Amino acid sequence: MSYFGDERSFAQFELPPGARYCAFGHDDPDSPILTLYAIGMDGMFYKGEFNRIEGGQSVLRVKEPMFP
């Protein structure tokens, strides 16, 4: 069984294969929602959200090229 498919993983965020730079943040410190930002070496920008209390599958909110 792979690590990312393992039942022990708290939250999952799936992106196409490739090198990425990632950061976490939030707009409201009291909100349970954390935002994941990822910039790919392929020029794509991704923004996803997940619940830091419940975990689970993250929701992809934005997928767009950084340089249109």
Backbone torsions as a table, in degrees:
resi	resn	phi	psi	omega
1	MET	NA	137.6	-179.4
2	SER	-80.1	158.2	-179.4
3	TYR	-58.9	-44.4	-174.8
4	PHE	-74.7	-17.2	176.4
5	GLY	-96.9	-2.7	-176.4
6	ASP	-69.2	142.7	179.2
7	GLU	-65.4	-18.5	-177.7
8	ARG	-80.1	-15.2	-179.1
9	SER	-70.0	135.3	-174.0
10	PHE	-76.7	-45.2	-179.2
11	ALA	-141.3	150.7	-179.1
12	GLN	-127.2	140.7	175.6
13	PHE	-141.8	112.7	-174.2
14	GLU	-103.9	131.4	176.0
15	LEU	-130.3	160.3	175.6
16	PRO	-59.4	155.5	179.4
17	PRO	-58.1	147.4	177.2
18	GLY	143.2	165.0	-179.9
19	ALA	-74.7	138.8	-179.0
20	ARG	-139.6	150.0	167.2
21	TYR	-107.4	130.5	-174.2
22	CYS	-126.5	151.0	175.3
23	ALA	-146.6	153.1	176.3
24	PHE	-113.1	152.8	176.5
25	GLY	-167.5	-180.0	176.0
26	HIS	-155.4	150.6	178.7
27	ASP	-83.1	-32.8	-177.1
28	ASP	-128.9	111.9	-178.2
29	PRO	-59.8	-21.9	180.0
30	ASP	-85.9	-11.2	-179.3
31	SER	-82.0	144.5	176.7
32	PRO	-78.0	-4.1	-176.8
33	ILE	-88.0	123.6	174.1
34	LEU	-106.4	147.9	179.6
35	THR	-108.4	137.2	175.1
36	LEU	-110.4	125.8	176.3
37	TYR	-110.6	133.5	178.4
38	ALA	-136.2	134.1	175.8
39	ILE	-118.5	123.8	-177.0
40	GLY	-94.0	153.3	175.7
41	MET	-67.1	-11.3	177.1
42	ASP	-87.9	4.7	178.0
43	GLY	87.2	10.5	-179.6
44	MET	-98.2	145.1	176.1
45	PHE	-111.8	132.7	179.6
46	TYR	-126.2	141.2	174.4
47	LYS	-134.5	124.1	179.4
48	GLY	-131.4	165.5	179.6
49	GLU	-133.0	148.1	171.6
50	PHE	-148.2	157.6	-178.8
51	ASN	-85.8	118.1	-176.3
52	ARG	-73.5	-12.5	177.9
53	ILE	-92.1	-47.2	-174.9
54	GLU	-91.3	-25.1	-177.3
55	GLY	69.4	-151.7	178.3
56	GLY	96.2	-162.5	-177.9
57	GLN	-74.7	130.5	176.4
58	SER	-75.8	157.3	179.2
59	VAL	-107.5	124.6	177.0
60	LEU	-79.7	118.5	-178.1
61	ARG	-98.7	-35.2	-176.6
62	VAL	-138.4	135.8	170.8
63	LYS	-144.0	108.7	-177.7
64	GLU	-152.8	156.1	177.4
65	PRO	-68.8	143.5	179.0
66	MET	-73.4	-29.6	-177.4
67	PHE	-124.8	93.8	-177.7
68	PRO	-64.2	NA	NA
